[in-house]
C-alpha cells in the first residue's frame, strides 16, 4: 500500500521559512516547545490515518484543531523572524 499522506511538517508546508524555523528551533525555547508539541500531535494524527493507532472521530478532530492552532502560532513567529 502506497502512503499518500501529506507531510504537515512546518518546513514542508512553508519551505520559504526553513531557515527561520531552523534558527528559531535552536535559539528560541518557546518556539522549540511549540514545534515539538506540533510534531507530537502530527505523529498521533498520522498514526491514526495510517491505521497504526486508531482513535475516535471526535478525538481526531480535536487533535487536528490543536495542530492547526500551533501551526498558526509557529507560522506567525517564523514569518516575523
Beta strands, then each sheet from edge to edge (+ up, - down):
end
